[in-house]
Amino acid sequence: MKIKYFTQLFLTNLFIVLMTSAVIAVLMTHFLSGYVYDSKVDELKAFGTAMAKEFKKTDNTVSIDKVEQYQTLLNAKDITITLFDAQKTFLYAQTGLTFQIDTNEWEKLKNGNQIAVPFEDGRFNRTVSFVLTPITTSKGVFAGGILLISPVSEIEKAINTLRNNVVIASGASLLLALVLSYIFSRFQVKRINKLQQATQLISDGNFDVQLHSKDADEIGNLANDFDRMALSLKQSNEEIALQERRRRQFTVDVSHELRTPLTTISGVADALVTDVIPPEESHESIRLIQTEAKRLIRLVNENIDYERIRTNQVVLHKNEFQLLELFEIVKDSLAFSAQQKNNEIRLEIDASILLNADYDRITQVLINIVKNSIQFTDNGLITLRGFQTATDTIIEIEDSGIGISKQAIEEIWERFYKADISRTNTKYGESGIGLSIVKQLIAFHDGTISVRSEEGHGTCFTVTLPRLTAETHN
């Protein structure tokens, strides 16, 4: 059977309140009953002690008039006085009273001990509380005793009154507790319902959900955790959507880029087979096929490299080499590409600067960055600069090209991002994953890469790599 959480919470609170009220009522009744009995006995003791002292002052000369005065005073409290001597003979007693003091009580009394019995049923033909107080002479000789009796019926009346008050107070407390329990249960269920509704919105694909709870309890903490989860899901969903858009664009770009060289290769090959191209011109056709084939290989290798890097399958082989030598190789490799766009590649580096890194991978990094600089620079200057600090080797690749917008700077490291979609058919950077590879490779070298740029005023990439120290060299 399905029971709603509100019902469970309310019934649980109701059960706790009922049990607590019952226990409190029982304990209070028991405590108050004992308190009433003890108070009555203390009262009898006080009267008995006062009368014994009075009789001791008169050297045990008991005045019946004096006793009757006490009795008149105690009648209002329904207390009766019985006076007896050392031979247990009644000197003053209520008519018809029959009472026997047992041996144990008598011995205690003779030894000067006061005897108090809160509840006695049997010896007085009714249920009473009584106190026996010894009387001694001025010389300390036992001369008899005083018996003060109070019927329990009067005590029970007081107890019943207290019990009724406890029941009334418990009932009022129970009623108030039920109202508060209902309000509290509704409040808690309302908070949980908000969480449930928010969860339903999340499951429906709506990630713009925030509870903004200010409560400091567990449900409040849960709501705050839910807000963080919803925000994370929203960001992840946005990232997935962004990556999906870039993946689709990447698929279109790659398909177009693959189709172009494949079409060229296929057309030239058909022309060679059918002798459309004269034999004396076949050498140039074969060179064109080689160029387009290399272009295809470059596209495939970039994607393979990215997957290897992304899955940490790249093993670095570090060694020490001159940074100037690396700069010269990069310059020579890309000199033709730079000349095609009327760009100059300039080197600014001291020949003594050494770099401890994976030669092939750092070469790949620099070629990727310089290719990008060439791609977005016309009739300009591309500078490769190298210098060292106490702890790092700094490489800067600066160009005077078109620059990058602030928004694009945050996105250029993404796998499928292209700074200029209109340039997808350029010779370099076809897949749009070069800078993503660059960032990963620099991270594998425990280095960092950053970029500063201003639209229309060029771009500067800065690569920072740990310097080879004497300790690491050894």
matplotlib code that plots the C-alpha trace (Angstrom):
import matplotlib.pyplot as plt

x = [0.0, 1.4, 1.5, 2.4, 5.4, 3.3, 1.1, 4.2, 5.8, 2.6, 1.8, 5.4, 5.3, 1.9, 3.1, 6.2, 4.0, 1.5, 4.2, 6.1, 2.9, 1.9, 5.4, 5.4, 1.9, 2.8, 6.1, 4.6, 1.7, 4.1, 6.4, 3.6, 1.9, 5.2, 5.7, 2.3, 2.8, 6.3, 4.9, 2.2, 4.7, 7.1, 4.2, 3.3, 7.0, 7.2, 4.0, 5.2, 8.7, 7.2, 4.8, 7.6, 9.7, 6.8, 6.3, 10.0, 10.0, 7.4, 9.4, 6.7, 3.9, 1.3, -1.6, -4.7, -5.9, -2.6, -3.1, -6.7, -5.4, -3.1, -6.0, -8.2, -5.4, -4.9, -8.6, -8.5, -5.9, -7.8, -4.9, -5.6, -3.4, -2.8, -0.6, 0.7, 3.2, 6.2, 3.9, 1.9, -1.0, -3.1, -3.1, -5.0, -6.7, -9.6, -12.6, -12.7, -9.0, -7.4, -3.7, -0.9, 2.8, 4.9, 8.1, 10.4, 8.7, 8.7, 12.4, 13.2, 10.9, 12.6, 15.9, 14.7, 14.0, 11.0, 9.0, 7.2, 4.9, 3.5, 1.0, -0.6, -3.5, -4.9, -4.1, -6.4, -9.4, -8.7, -5.7, -3.6, -0.2, 1.2, 4.2, 5.4, 7.5, 9.3, 8.9, 11.8, 12.3, 14.8, 17.2, 16.8, 14.6, 12.0, 8.5, 6.2, 5.3, 3.0, 1.1, -0.1, -2.5, -3.8, -6.2, -5.0, -8.4, -7.4, -4.1, -5.7, -8.0, -4.9, -3.3, -6.5, -6.5, -2.9, -3.5, -6.4, -4.3, -1.6, -4.1, -5.5, -1.9, -1.0, -4.1, -3.4, 0.2, -0.9, -3.3, -0.7, 1.9, -0.6, -1.1, 2.7, 3.3, 0.9, 2.4, 6.0, 5.0, 3.4, 6.5, 8.9, 6.8, 6.5, 10.3, 10.6, 7.9, 10.0, 13.0, 10.8, 9.4, 12.9, 14.1, 11.2, 12.2, 15.8, 14.6, 12.5, 15.7, 15.2, 18.5, 17.5, 16.4, 17.7, 16.1, 18.2, 17.6, 18.8, 18.1, 21.1, 19.7, 20.2, 17.4, 18.8, 22.2, 20.6, 18.9, 22.2, 23.8, 20.9, 21.6, 25.2, 24.3, 21.7, 24.3, 26.9, 24.4, 23.5, 27.1, 27.8, 24.7, 25.9, 29.3, 27.9, 25.8, 28.8, 30.9, 28.2, 27.9, 31.7, 31.7, 29.1, 31.1, 34.2, 32.6, 31.5, 35.0, 36.9, 34.5, 35.1, 38.8, 39.1, 36.9, 39.1, 42.4, 40.6, 38.9, 42.2, 44.0, 41.2, 40.9, 44.7, 44.9, 42.1, 43.8, 47.1, 45.4, 43.5, 46.5, 44.6, 47.8, 50.7, 53.6, 56.0, 53.7, 53.1, 55.8, 53.9, 50.7, 52.5, 53.9, 50.3, 49.1, 51.9, 51.1, 47.4, 48.2, 50.5, 47.6, 45.3, 48.0, 48.4, 44.6, 44.5, 47.6, 46.3, 43.2, 45.2, 47.6, 44.7, 43.2, 46.5, 47.2, 43.6, 43.9, 47.5, 49.1, 51.9, 55.4, 57.8, 61.5, 63.2, 66.7, 68.8, 69.1, 69.7, 66.6, 68.1, 68.5, 64.8, 63.8, 65.9, 64.3, 60.8, 61.7, 63.1, 60.1, 57.6, 59.6, 57.8, 54.4, 55.4, 56.7, 53.4, 51.7, 54.7, 55.5, 58.9, 60.0, 62.5, 64.5, 65.4, 67.4, 70.8, 72.6, 73.5, 69.9, 69.2, 65.9, 65.1, 62.1, 60.8, 62.4, 59.7, 56.8, 58.1, 58.8, 55.1, 54.0, 56.0, 55.0, 51.3, 51.6, 53.6, 51.3, 48.4, 50.4, 51.1, 47.5, 46.2, 49.0, 49.5, 52.5, 53.6, 56.3, 56.3, 58.9, 60.2, 61.7, 63.5, 64.9, 65.4, 64.6, 66.0, 63.5, 61.9, 62.6, 60.2, 59.3, 57.2, 55.7, 54.4, 52.8, 51.4, 48.3, 44.6, 44.5, 41.9, 38.8, 38.5, 35.7, 37.7, 40.8, 38.7, 37.7, 40.8, 42.0, 38.8, 39.2, 36.8, 37.1, 38.1, 38.9, 37.8, 35.2, 35.6, 39.3, 38.6, 40.0, 43.4, 46.5, 47.1, 44.9, 42.3, 40.9, 40.8, 42.4, 46.0, 46.0, 44.1, 47.0, 49.5, 48.0, 48.0, 51.6, 52.8, 50.9, 52.7, 56.0, 54.8, 54.6, 52.0, 50.8, 49.0, 48.0, 47.5, 46.0, 44.1, 42.0, 43.9, 47.2, 48.5, 48.8, 51.5, 51.6, 53.8, 55.1, 56.7, 58.7, 60.7, 64.4, 67.0, 68.8, 72.1, 70.1, 67.9, 70.9, 72.7]
y = [0.0, 3.4, 5.9, 9.5, 11.0, 13.7, 11.0, 9.0, 12.2, 13.3, 9.9, 9.5, 12.9, 12.0, 8.7, 10.4, 13.1, 10.6, 8.4, 11.4, 12.8, 9.5, 9.0, 12.5, 12.2, 8.9, 10.2, 13.5, 11.8, 9.4, 12.2, 14.5, 11.6, 11.0, 14.7, 15.1, 12.1, 13.3, 16.8, 15.5, 13.4, 16.4, 18.4, 15.8, 15.6, 19.3, 19.3, 16.3, 17.8, 21.2, 19.4, 17.3, 20.3, 22.0, 19.1, 18.9, 22.5, 21.7, 18.6, 16.3, 17.9, 17.4, 19.8, 18.3, 21.9, 22.4, 19.2, 20.2, 23.6, 21.8, 19.5, 22.5, 23.9, 20.6, 19.9, 22.3, 20.0, 16.8, 15.7, 13.9, 13.7, 10.7, 11.0, 8.0, 7.5, 5.2, 2.2, 2.7, 4.0, 6.6, 10.0, 11.7, 9.8, 10.0, 8.1, 4.5, 4.6, 1.2, 1.2, -1.2, -0.1, -3.1, -4.0, -2.7, 0.7, 0.9, 0.2, 2.9, 5.3, 4.6, 5.3, 8.8, 8.1, 9.7, 7.2, 8.3, 6.1, 7.8, 5.0, 2.7, 0.4, -1.9, -0.7, 2.3, 0.8, 3.2, 4.3, 7.0, 8.6, 8.9, 10.0, 8.8, 11.3, 10.4, 12.6, 12.9, 14.8, 17.6, 14.9, 12.8, 10.1, 8.5, 9.5, 8.5, 9.6, 11.6, 10.0, 12.3, 10.8, 12.2, 10.2, 9.4, 10.4, 14.0, 13.4, 11.5, 14.5, 16.7, 14.0, 13.7, 17.4, 17.4, 14.4, 16.2, 19.2, 17.1, 15.4, 18.8, 20.2, 17.0, 17.3, 21.0, 20.2, 17.3, 19.5, 22.2, 19.5, 18.1, 21.5, 22.2, 18.7, 19.3, 22.6, 21.2, 18.2, 20.3, 22.6, 19.7, 18.0, 21.3, 21.6, 18.0, 18.6, 21.5, 19.2, 16.6, 19.2, 20.5, 16.9, 16.3, 19.5, 18.2, 14.8, 16.6, 18.4, 21.8, 22.6, 26.2, 25.2, 26.8, 26.4, 29.0, 27.5, 29.5, 26.8, 25.4, 21.9, 18.7, 19.4, 22.9, 21.4, 18.9, 21.8, 23.6, 20.4, 20.1, 23.6, 22.9, 19.6, 21.5, 24.2, 21.5, 19.7, 22.9, 23.7, 20.1, 20.3, 23.6, 22.1, 19.0, 21.2, 23.3, 20.3, 18.8, 21.9, 22.0, 18.2, 18.8, 21.7, 19.6, 16.7, 19.1, 20.7, 17.4, 15.9, 18.9, 18.8, 15.1, 15.3, 18.0, 16.1, 12.8, 14.3, 15.8, 12.5, 10.5, 13.0, 13.1, 9.3, 8.8, 11.3, 9.4, 6.1, 7.3, 9.2, 12.5, 13.9, 13.5, 11.4, 14.4, 16.1, 13.1, 14.1, 17.3, 15.2, 12.6, 15.5, 16.8, 13.4, 13.2, 16.7, 15.8, 12.4, 14.1, 16.5, 13.6, 11.9, 15.2, 15.4, 11.8, 12.1, 15.2, 13.3, 10.2, 12.4, 14.1, 10.8, 9.5, 12.7, 12.8, 9.2, 9.7, 7.3, 9.6, 8.8, 11.7, 11.2, 14.2, 15.2, 18.4, 20.4, 24.0, 26.0, 28.0, 24.8, 24.1, 27.6, 27.3, 24.0, 25.5, 28.5, 26.4, 24.1, 26.9, 29.4, 28.6, 29.0, 32.3, 33.5, 32.7, 35.3, 37.7, 37.1, 37.2, 34.8, 36.3, 34.6, 36.4, 34.0, 33.4, 30.3, 29.3, 28.6, 24.9, 23.2, 19.9, 18.4, 15.9, 17.2, 15.9, 17.0, 20.5, 20.7, 19.7, 22.4, 25.2, 24.2, 24.2, 27.7, 29.2, 27.7, 29.5, 32.8, 32.4, 31.6, 34.8, 37.1, 38.8, 40.9, 40.8, 39.7, 36.5, 36.5, 33.4, 34.6, 32.6, 33.6, 32.2, 33.1, 31.5, 28.6, 28.6, 28.7, 31.1, 30.8, 33.5, 33.3, 36.8, 37.9, 41.1, 39.4, 40.1, 39.2, 37.3, 38.6, 38.3, 35.7, 33.6, 33.6, 31.6, 29.0, 28.5, 25.6, 23.6, 20.6, 21.6, 25.4, 27.4, 31.1, 31.8, 29.4, 31.1, 29.9, 26.1, 25.6, 27.1, 24.9, 24.7, 24.1, 22.2, 20.2, 22.9, 20.6, 21.9, 24.2, 21.6, 19.2, 22.0, 22.7, 19.0, 18.5, 21.5, 20.2, 16.8, 18.8, 20.4, 23.7, 26.3, 28.2, 31.5, 34.0, 37.7, 39.4, 42.4, 42.4, 44.1, 44.3, 40.7, 37.8, 36.5, 32.9, 32.3, 28.9, 28.4, 25.2, 24.2, 25.0, 22.2, 22.8, 21.3, 19.0, 17.6, 17.4, 15.1]
z = [0.0, -1.0, 1.8, 1.0, 2.7, 4.3, 6.0, 7.1, 8.5, 10.2, 11.7, 12.9, 14.6, 16.1, 17.5, 19.0, 20.6, 22.0, 23.4, 24.9, 26.4, 27.9, 29.4, 30.8, 32.2, 34.0, 35.3, 36.5, 38.2, 39.9, 40.9, 42.1, 44.1, 45.9, 46.4, 48.0, 50.3, 51.3, 51.9, 54.2, 56.1, 56.4, 57.8, 60.4, 61.4, 61.9, 64.1, 66.1, 66.7, 67.8, 70.2, 71.6, 72.3, 74.0, 76.3, 77.0, 78.2, 80.8, 82.0, 80.5, 82.4, 79.8, 79.7, 78.2, 77.4, 75.5, 73.5, 72.7, 71.5, 69.1, 68.0, 67.3, 65.2, 63.3, 62.7, 59.7, 58.2, 59.2, 61.5, 64.7, 67.8, 70.0, 73.2, 75.1, 77.9, 78.3, 79.1, 75.8, 77.8, 75.9, 77.7, 74.9, 72.0, 69.6, 70.7, 69.3, 68.2, 68.2, 67.4, 68.2, 68.0, 67.0, 68.8, 66.1, 66.0, 69.8, 70.0, 67.5, 69.3, 72.7, 71.1, 70.2, 66.5, 64.7, 62.7, 59.5, 57.4, 54.2, 53.5, 56.1, 55.4, 58.2, 61.7, 61.8, 60.0, 57.2, 55.0, 56.6, 56.8, 60.3, 62.2, 65.7, 67.6, 70.9, 74.0, 76.3, 79.6, 80.0, 81.3, 78.1, 79.6, 77.3, 78.5, 75.7, 72.3, 70.0, 67.1, 64.4, 61.8, 58.5, 56.3, 52.8, 51.3, 51.8, 50.2, 47.3, 46.7, 46.2, 44.0, 41.9, 41.4, 40.3, 38.1, 36.4, 35.9, 34.3, 32.0, 30.9, 30.4, 28.4, 26.3, 25.5, 24.7, 22.5, 20.6, 20.1, 19.1, 16.5, 14.9, 14.9, 13.5, 10.7, 9.8, 10.0, 7.9, 5.2, 5.2, 4.8, 2.1, 0.2, 0.1, -1.1, -3.7, -5.1, -5.4, -7.1, -9.6, -10.3, -10.9, -13.3, -15.3, -15.5, -16.7, -19.4, -20.6, -19.0, -17.2, -16.4, -12.9, -9.7, -6.3, -4.5, -1.1, 1.9, 4.5, 6.4, 7.1, 5.1, 2.7, 2.1, 1.4, -0.9, -2.8, -3.1, -4.4, -6.9, -8.1, -8.7, -10.5, -12.7, -13.5, -14.3, -16.5, -18.3, -18.9, -20.1, -22.3, -23.8, -24.3, -26.0, -28.3, -29.1, -29.8, -31.9, -34.0, -34.5, -35.2, -38.0, -39.4, -39.1, -41.0, -43.7, -43.9, -43.9, -46.4, -48.7, -48.1, -48.7, -51.8, -53.4, -53.4, -54.2, -57.1, -58.3, -57.9, -59.6, -62.5, -63.1, -62.9, -65.4, -67.7, -67.5, -68.1, -71.1, -72.5, -72.3, -70.8, -73.2, -71.9, -71.9, -69.4, -67.2, -64.8, -63.7, -63.3, -61.1, -59.0, -58.5, -57.4, -54.9, -53.5, -53.1, -51.6, -49.0, -48.2, -47.5, -45.3, -43.4, -42.7, -41.5, -39.4, -37.6, -36.5, -35.5, -33.5, -31.7, -30.6, -29.4, -27.5, -26.1, -24.8, -23.4, -25.8, -26.7, -25.2, -25.1, -25.9, -24.4, -25.3, -25.3, -28.5, -29.7, -30.1, -32.9, -34.9, -34.5, -35.5, -38.7, -39.6, -39.1, -41.1, -44.0, -44.0, -44.3, -46.3, -49.6, -47.9, -46.4, -49.8, -51.4, -49.2, -49.3, -45.6, -44.0, -41.2, -38.9, -36.1, -32.8, -30.6, -29.1, -30.3, -26.8, -25.7, -25.2, -24.9, -23.2, -25.0, -27.5, -30.7, -33.1, -30.9, -30.3, -34.1, -34.6, -32.2, -33.8, -37.4, -36.3, -34.8, -37.6, -40.2, -38.5, -38.5, -42.2, -42.9, -41.3, -42.4, -45.8, -46.7, -43.1, -40.6, -38.6, -35.8, -33.9, -30.6, -27.9, -24.5, -21.0, -17.5, -14.3, -14.5, -18.0, -21.7, -23.5, -27.2, -28.9, -32.3, -33.2, -36.5, -37.9, -39.3, -38.9, -35.2, -33.2, -31.4, -27.6, -27.9, -30.4, -28.1, -25.6, -28.2, -30.4, -28.3, -29.0, -31.2, -34.0, -33.8, -36.9, -36.4, -40.0, -41.5, -44.9, -45.0, -44.8, -48.2, -47.4, -47.7, -43.9, -40.9, -42.8, -40.0, -37.3, -34.7, -34.9, -31.9, -29.8, -30.5, -29.7, -26.2, -25.3, -26.4, -24.4, -21.3, -21.7, -21.5, -18.2, -20.0, -20.8, -23.9, -24.0, -26.7, -26.8, -29.8, -31.1, -34.2, -37.0, -35.0, -35.1, -32.7, -30.4, -29.1, -26.0, -25.1, -21.7, -21.0, -17.9, -18.3, -18.1, -14.8, -13.6, -11.3, -14.0, -16.4, -14.0]

ax = plt.figure().add_subplot(projection="3d")
ax.plot(x, y, z, "-o")
ax.set_aspect("equal")
plt.show()
